[in-house]
Amino acid sequence: MNKLTDFFKILSDETRLRILILLYHKKLCVCEICGITGEPQPKISKHLAKLRDMGFVKDERQEQFIFYDLSLNEQVHKEILEKIVDNIRDYPELKSDIEKCKYAEKYIEVYKK
């Protein structure tokens, strides 16, 4: 039961929900998530650390960037995110994030310069 209540606590924060939905679509680095959400890097990093510590995301270093990906072990967690994504038209901000996610690579280019 704790895993389920922990997951709902994670989802109750708008920024963490946005991050999870983005990572549902593709592996992203902090700078890409910041560029997509418009949130500052320290805030995104704090939320990613919490998500990683709770086992909902994993990280992987690639050159100077750390990429984050979903790491959901519980089927019910996957199904909850899937239902949100299936009904994304009802959530304009999440829908906008996903559209921006298609062009996420450009945010890395800004940080490389």
Summary of the structure (lengths in Angstrom):
residues: 113
radius of gyration: 13.6
end to end distance: 46.6
largest distance: 46.6
contacts: 323
relative contact order: 0.19
helix: 67%
strand: 12%
